[in-house]
Amino acid sequence: MTLHARLGVAVVVVAVAGALLALLARRRPDMVPTVRVFVRLCAAVAALQALIGLVLLAIGERPAEGIHLFYGAATVIPIPLAELYAKRFPARDETMLLLYGAVATALFGLRAATTGSS
């Protein structure tokens, strides 16, 4: 398994953990700062994964299916977008937006993983 594939699995795992943390923070508002940091970590891992994918693409490596490029790019977008909108809401609503962002990241990452390998 390549580094890109392993990191793809890590993106999904970290995003699922972030979603679970955001869900837990709905009941425990004191956890909101932890959730913010964790989902930023998830976004950073997804961005690193996309960067590695771009390097692989530049050196001639191609995914098994072309749609992998869409899902790979889509994996990077949900958390920053959720954070952008979350700043406008109270902490309880913020956790829901971060939850949605983490779930979307996990789902796009899972789909990217299934379309990338040959």
TIRO-2110 file (N, C-alpha, C; in Angstrom, 1 decimal):
// TIRO-2110
0.9, -1.2, 0.0, N, 1, A
0.0, 0.0, 0.0, CA, 1, A
0.9, 1.2, 0.0, C, 1, A
0.6, 2.2, -0.9, N, 2, A
1.4, 3.4, -1.0, CA, 2, A
1.1, 4.4, 0.1, C, 2, A
2.0, 5.3, 0.3, N, 3, A
1.8, 6.4, 1.3, CA, 3, A
0.5, 7.1, 1.0, C, 3, A
0.3, 7.4, -0.3, N, 4, A
-1.0, 8.1, -0.6, CA, 4, A
-2.2, 7.3, -0.2, C, 4, A
-2.2, 6.0, -0.4, N, 5, A
-3.3, 5.2, 0.0, CA, 5, A
-3.4, 5.1, 1.5, C, 5, A
-2.3, 5.0, 2.2, N, 6, A
-2.4, 4.9, 3.7, CA, 6, A
-2.9, 6.3, 4.3, C, 6, A
-2.4, 7.3, 3.7, N, 7, A
-2.9, 8.6, 4.2, CA, 7, A
-4.3, 8.8, 3.9, C, 7, A
-4.8, 8.3, 2.8, N, 8, A
-6.2, 8.3, 2.5, CA, 8, A
-7.1, 7.6, 3.5, C, 8, A
-6.6, 6.5, 4.0, N, 9, A
-7.3, 5.8, 5.1, CA, 9, A
-7.2, 6.7, 6.4, C, 9, A
-6.1, 7.3, 6.6, N, 10, A
-6.0, 8.2, 7.8, CA, 10, A
-7.0, 9.3, 7.7, C, 10, A
-7.1, 9.9, 6.6, N, 11, A
-8.1, 11.0, 6.4, CA, 11, A
-9.5, 10.6, 6.8, C, 11, A
-9.9, 9.4, 6.4, N, 12, A
-11.2, 8.9, 6.7, CA, 12, A
-11.3, 8.6, 8.2, C, 12, A
-10.4, 8.0, 8.8, N, 13, A
-10.4, 7.7, 10.2, CA, 13, A
-10.4, 8.9, 11.1, C, 13, A
-9.6, 9.9, 10.7, N, 14, A
-9.5, 11.2, 11.5, CA, 14, A
-10.8, 11.9, 11.3, C, 14, A
-11.4, 11.9, 10.1, N, 15, A
-12.7, 12.6, 9.9, CA, 15, A
-13.8, 12.0, 10.7, C, 15, A
-13.8, 10.7, 10.8, N, 16, A
-14.9, 10.0, 11.5, CA, 16, A
-14.7, 10.3, 13.0, C, 16, A
-13.4, 10.3, 13.5, N, 17, A
-13.2, 10.7, 14.9, CA, 17, A
-13.6, 12.1, 15.2, C, 17, A
-13.3, 13.0, 14.2, N, 18, A
-13.7, 14.4, 14.4, CA, 18, A
-15.2, 14.5, 14.4, C, 18, A
-15.9, 13.8, 13.6, N, 19, A
-17.4, 13.8, 13.6, CA, 19, A
-17.9, 13.3, 15.0, C, 19, A
-17.3, 12.2, 15.5, N, 20, A
-17.8, 11.7, 16.8, CA, 20, A
-17.5, 12.7, 17.9, C, 20, A
-16.4, 13.4, 17.8, N, 21, A
-16.0, 14.4, 18.8, CA, 21, A
-17.0, 15.6, 18.7, C, 21, A
-17.4, 16.0, 17.5, N, 22, A
-18.3, 17.1, 17.3, CA, 22, A
-19.7, 16.7, 17.9, C, 22, A
-20.1, 15.4, 17.7, N, 23, A
-21.3, 15.0, 18.2, CA, 23, A
-21.3, 15.0, 19.7, C, 23, A
-20.2, 14.5, 20.3, N, 24, A
-20.1, 14.5, 21.8, CA, 24, A
-20.1, 16.0, 22.3, C, 24, A
-19.5, 16.9, 21.6, N, 25, A
-19.5, 18.3, 22.0, CA, 25, A
-20.8, 18.9, 22.0, C, 25, A
-21.8, 18.4, 21.4, N, 26, A
-23.2, 18.9, 21.4, CA, 26, A
-23.7, 18.8, 22.8, C, 26, A
-23.3, 17.7, 23.5, N, 27, A
-23.7, 17.5, 24.9, CA, 27, A
-22.8, 18.2, 25.9, C, 27, A
-21.5, 18.4, 25.5, N, 28, A
-20.5, 18.9, 26.4, CA, 28, A
-19.9, 20.2, 25.7, C, 28, A
-20.5, 21.3, 25.9, N, 29, A
-19.9, 22.5, 25.2, CA, 29, A
-18.5, 22.9, 25.6, C, 29, A
-18.0, 22.4, 26.7, N, 30, A
-16.6, 22.7, 27.1, CA, 30, A
-15.6, 22.0, 26.1, C, 30, A
-16.1, 21.1, 25.3, N, 31, A
-15.2, 20.4, 24.3, CA, 31, A
-15.1, 21.1, 23.0, C, 31, A
-15.9, 22.1, 22.8, N, 32, A
-15.9, 22.8, 21.5, CA, 32, A
-14.5, 23.3, 21.0, C, 32, A
-13.6, 23.8, 21.9, N, 33, A
-12.3, 24.2, 21.4, CA, 33, A
-11.5, 22.9, 21.0, C, 33, A
-11.7, 21.8, 21.6, N, 34, A
-11.0, 20.6, 21.2, CA, 34, A
-11.5, 20.2, 19.8, C, 34, A
-12.8, 20.3, 19.6, N, 35, A
-13.3, 19.9, 18.3, CA, 35, A
-12.8, 20.8, 17.2, C, 35, A
-12.7, 22.1, 17.5, N, 36, A
-12.1, 23.0, 16.5, CA, 36, A
-10.7, 22.6, 16.1, C, 36, A
-9.9, 22.3, 17.1, N, 37, A
-8.5, 21.9, 16.8, CA, 37, A
-8.5, 20.6, 16.0, C, 37, A
-9.3, 19.6, 16.5, N, 38, A
-9.3, 18.3, 15.8, CA, 38, A
-9.7, 18.4, 14.4, C, 38, A
-10.8, 19.2, 14.1, N, 39, A
-11.2, 19.2, 12.7, CA, 39, A
-10.2, 20.0, 11.8, C, 39, A
-9.5, 20.9, 12.4, N, 40, A
-8.4, 21.6, 11.7, CA, 40, A
-7.3, 20.6, 11.4, C, 40, A
-7.0, 19.7, 12.3, N, 41, A
-6.0, 18.6, 12.0, CA, 41, A
-6.5, 17.8, 10.9, C, 41, A
-7.8, 17.4, 10.9, N, 42, A
-8.4, 16.6, 9.8, CA, 42, A
-8.2, 17.3, 8.5, C, 42, A
-8.5, 18.6, 8.5, N, 43, A
-8.4, 19.4, 7.2, CA, 43, A
-7.0, 19.4, 6.7, C, 43, A
-6.0, 19.5, 7.7, N, 44, A
-4.6, 19.6, 7.3, CA, 44, A
-4.2, 18.2, 6.7, C, 44, A
-4.6, 17.1, 7.3, N, 45, A
-4.3, 15.8, 6.8, CA, 45, A
-4.9, 15.6, 5.4, C, 45, A
-6.1, 16.1, 5.2, N, 46, A
-6.8, 16.0, 3.9, CA, 46, A
-6.0, 16.9, 2.8, C, 46, A
-5.6, 18.1, 3.3, N, 47, A
-4.8, 18.9, 2.3, CA, 47, A
-3.5, 18.3, 2.0, C, 47, A
-2.8, 17.7, 2.9, N, 48, A
-1.5, 17.0, 2.7, CA, 48, A
-1.8, 15.8, 1.7, C, 48, A
-2.9, 15.1, 1.9, N, 49, A
-3.2, 14.0, 1.0, CA, 49, A
-3.4, 14.5, -0.4, C, 49, A
-4.1, 15.6, -0.5, N, 50, A
-4.4, 16.2, -1.9, CA, 50, A
-3.1, 16.6, -2.5, C, 50, A
-2.2, 17.2, -1.7, N, 51, A
-0.9, 17.7, -2.3, CA, 51, A
-0.1, 16.5, -2.8, C, 51, A
-0.1, 15.4, -2.0, N, 52, A
0.7, 14.2, -2.4, CA, 52, A
0.0, 13.7, -3.7, C, 52, A
-1.3, 13.7, -3.8, N, 53, A
-2.0, 13.3, -5.0, CA, 53, A
-1.6, 14.1, -6.2, C, 53, A
-1.5, 15.4, -6.0, N, 54, A
-1.1, 16.3, -7.1, CA, 54, A
0.3, 16.0, -7.6, C, 54, A
1.2, 15.7, -6.6, N, 55, A
2.6, 15.3, -7.0, CA, 55, A
2.6, 14.0, -7.8, C, 55, A
1.8, 13.1, -7.3, N, 56, A
1.7, 11.8, -8.1, CA, 56, A
1.2, 12.0, -9.5, C, 56, A
0.2, 12.9, -9.6, N, 57, A
-0.4, 13.2, -10.9, CA, 57, A
0.7, 13.9, -11.8, C, 57, A
1.5, 14.8, -11.2, N, 58, A
2.5, 15.5, -12.0, CA, 58, A
3.6, 14.6, -12.5, C, 58, A
3.9, 13.5, -11.7, N, 59, A
4.9, 12.6, -12.2, CA, 59, A
4.4, 11.5, -13.1, C, 59, A
3.1, 11.5, -13.4, N, 60, A
2.6, 10.6, -14.3, CA, 60, A
1.7, 9.5, -13.8, C, 60, A
1.6, 9.4, -12.5, N, 61, A
0.8, 8.4, -11.8, CA, 61, A
-0.7, 8.8, -12.1, C, 61, A
-1.5, 7.8, -12.4, N, 62, A
-2.9, 8.0, -12.6, CA, 62, A
-3.8, 7.1, -11.7, C, 62, A
-4.9, 7.6, -11.2, N, 63, A
-5.8, 6.8, -10.4, CA, 63, A
-6.5, 5.8, -11.3, C, 63, A
-7.1, 4.8, -10.7, N, 64, A
-7.8, 3.7, -11.4, CA, 64, A
-9.0, 4.3, -12.2, C, 64, A
-9.7, 5.3, -11.6, N, 65, A
-10.8, 5.9, -12.2, CA, 65, A
-10.6, 7.5, -12.2, C, 65, A
-10.9, 8.1, -13.2, N, 66, A
-10.8, 9.6, -13.3, CA, 66, A
-11.5, 10.3, -12.3, C, 66, A
-12.7, 9.8, -11.9, N, 67, A
-13.5, 10.5, -10.9, CA, 67, A
-12.8, 10.6, -9.5, C, 67, A
-11.7, 9.9, -9.3, N, 68, A
-10.9, 10.0, -8.1, CA, 68, A
-10.4, 11.4, -7.9, C, 68, A
-10.1, 12.0, -9.0, N, 69, A
-9.6, 13.4, -8.9, CA, 69, A
-10.7, 14.4, -8.3, C, 69, A
-11.9, 14.2, -8.7, N, 70, A
-13.0, 15.0, -8.2, CA, 70, A
-13.2, 14.7, -6.7, C, 70, A
-13.2, 13.4, -6.3, N, 71, A
-13.4, 13.1, -4.9, CA, 71, A
-12.3, 13.5, -4.0, C, 71, A
-11.1, 13.4, -4.6, N, 72, A
-9.9, 13.8, -3.8, CA, 72, A
-9.9, 15.3, -3.6, C, 72, A
-10.3, 16.1, -4.6, N, 73, A
-10.4, 17.5, -4.4, CA, 73, A
-11.6, 17.9, -3.4, C, 73, A
-12.6, 17.2, -3.6, N, 74, A
-13.8, 17.4, -2.7, CA, 74, A
-13.6, 17.1, -1.3, C, 74, A
-12.6, 16.2, -1.0, N, 75, A
-12.3, 15.9, 0.4, CA, 75, A
-11.7, 17.1, 1.2, C, 75, A
-11.1, 18.0, 0.5, N, 76, A
-10.4, 19.1, 1.1, CA, 76, A
-11.4, 20.2, 1.5, C, 76, A
-12.5, 20.3, 0.8, N, 77, A
-13.4, 21.5, 0.9, CA, 77, A
-14.3, 21.6, 2.1, C, 77, A
-14.9, 20.5, 2.6, N, 78, A
-16.0, 20.6, 3.6, CA, 78, A
-15.6, 21.2, 4.9, C, 78, A
-14.5, 20.9, 5.5, N, 79, A
-14.2, 21.4, 6.8, CA, 79, A
-13.9, 22.9, 6.8, C, 79, A
-13.0, 23.4, 5.9, N, 80, A
-12.8, 24.8, 5.8, CA, 80, A
-14.1, 25.6, 5.5, C, 80, A
-15.0, 25.0, 4.7, N, 81, A
-16.3, 25.7, 4.4, CA, 81, A
-17.1, 25.7, 5.7, C, 81, A
-17.2, 24.6, 6.4, N, 82, A
-17.9, 24.5, 7.7, CA, 82, A
-17.4, 25.5, 8.7, C, 82, A
-16.1, 25.6, 8.8, N, 83, A
-15.5, 26.5, 9.7, CA, 83, A
-15.8, 28.0, 9.4, C, 83, A
-15.8, 28.3, 8.1, N, 84, A
-16.2, 29.6, 7.6, CA, 84, A
-17.6, 30.0, 8.1, C, 84, A
-18.5, 29.1, 7.9, N, 85, A
-19.9, 29.4, 8.3, CA, 85, A
-20.1, 29.3, 9.8, C, 85, A
-19.4, 28.4, 10.4, N, 86, A
-19.6, 28.2, 11.9, CA, 86, A
-19.3, 29.4, 12.7, C, 86, A
-18.4, 30.3, 12.2, N, 87, A
-18.0, 31.4, 13.0, CA, 87, A
-19.2, 32.4, 13.3, C, 87, A
-20.3, 32.2, 12.5, N, 88, A
-21.4, 33.1, 12.6, CA, 88, A
-22.5, 32.6, 13.6, C, 88, A
-22.2, 31.4, 14.2, N, 89, A
-23.3, 30.8, 15.0, CA, 89, A
-22.8, 30.5, 16.4, C, 89, A
-23.7, 30.3, 17.3, N, 90, A
-23.4, 29.9, 18.7, CA, 90, A
-22.7, 28.6, 18.7, C, 90, A
-21.9, 28.3, 19.8, N, 91, A
-21.1, 27.1, 19.9, CA, 91, A
-21.9, 25.8, 19.6, C, 91, A
-23.2, 25.7, 20.1, N, 92, A
-24.0, 24.5, 19.8, CA, 92, A
-24.2, 24.3, 18.3, C, 92, A
-24.5, 25.4, 17.6, N, 93, A
-24.8, 25.2, 16.2, CA, 93, A
-23.4, 25.1, 15.4, C, 93, A
-22.4, 25.7, 16.0, N, 94, A
-21.1, 25.5, 15.4, CA, 94, A
-20.7, 24.0, 15.4, C, 94, A
-20.9, 23.3, 16.4, N, 95, A
-20.6, 21.9, 16.5, CA, 95, A
-21.3, 21.1, 15.4, C, 95, A
-22.5, 21.5, 15.1, N, 96, A
-23.3, 20.8, 14.1, CA, 96, A
-22.6, 21.0, 12.7, C, 96, A
-22.3, 22.3, 12.4, N, 97, A
-21.6, 22.5, 11.1, CA, 97, A
-20.3, 21.8, 11.0, C, 97, A
-19.5, 21.8, 12.1, N, 98, A
-18.3, 21.0, 12.1, CA, 98, A
-18.5, 19.5, 11.9, C, 98, A
-19.6, 19.1, 12.5, N, 99, A
-20.0, 17.7, 12.4, CA, 99, A
-20.3, 17.4, 10.9, C, 99, A
-21.1, 18.2, 10.3, N, 100, A
-21.4, 18.0, 8.8, CA, 100, A
-20.1, 18.1, 8.0, C, 100, A
-19.2, 19.0, 8.3, N, 101, A
-17.9, 19.1, 7.6, CA, 101, A
-17.1, 17.8, 7.7, C, 101, A
-17.0, 17.3, 8.9, N, 102, A
-16.2, 16.1, 9.2, CA, 102, A
-16.9, 14.9, 8.5, C, 102, A
-18.2, 14.8, 8.5, N, 103, A
-18.9, 13.6, 7.9, CA, 103, A
-18.7, 13.7, 6.4, C, 103, A
-18.8, 14.9, 5.8, N, 104, A
-18.6, 15.1, 4.3, CA, 104, A
-17.2, 14.7, 4.0, C, 104, A
-16.2, 15.1, 4.8, N, 105, A
-14.8, 14.8, 4.5, CA, 105, A
-14.6, 13.3, 4.5, C, 105, A
-15.2, 12.6, 5.5, N, 106, A
-15.1, 11.2, 5.6, CA, 106, A
-15.7, 10.5, 4.4, C, 106, A
-16.9, 10.9, 4.0, N, 107, A
-17.6, 10.3, 2.9, CA, 107, A
-16.8, 10.5, 1.6, C, 107, A
-16.4, 11.8, 1.3, N, 108, A
-15.6, 12.0, 0.1, CA, 108, A
-14.3, 11.3, 0.1, C, 108, A
-13.7, 11.2, 1.3, N, 109, A
-12.4, 10.5, 1.4, CA, 109, A
-12.6, 9.0, 1.2, C, 109, A
-13.7, 8.4, 1.7, N, 110, A
-14.0, 7.0, 1.5, CA, 110, A
-14.2, 6.7, 0.0, C, 110, A
-14.9, 7.6, -0.6, N, 111, A
-15.2, 7.4, -2.1, CA, 111, A
-13.9, 7.6, -2.9, C, 111, A
-13.1, 8.6, -2.5, N, 112, A
-11.8, 8.7, -3.2, CA, 112, A
-11.0, 7.5, -3.0, C, 112, A
-11.0, 6.9, -1.9, N, 113, A
-10.2, 5.7, -1.6, CA, 113, A
-10.6, 4.5, -2.5, C, 113, A
-11.9, 4.4, -2.7, N, 114, A
-12.5, 3.3, -3.5, CA, 114, A
-12.3, 3.5, -5.0, C, 114, A
-12.0, 4.7, -5.5, N, 115, A
-11.8, 5.0, -6.9, CA, 115, A
-10.3, 5.2, -7.3, C, 115, A
-9.4, 5.2, -6.3, N, 116, A
-8.0, 5.5, -6.6, CA, 116, A
-7.2, 4.3, -6.9, C, 116, A
-7.4, 3.2, -6.3, N, 117, A
-6.6, 2.0, -6.5, CA, 117, A
-7.0, 1.3, -7.7, C, 117, A
-6.0, 0.6, -8.4, N, 118, A
-6.4, -0.2, -9.5, CA, 118, A
-6.6, -1.6, -9.1, C, 118, A
END
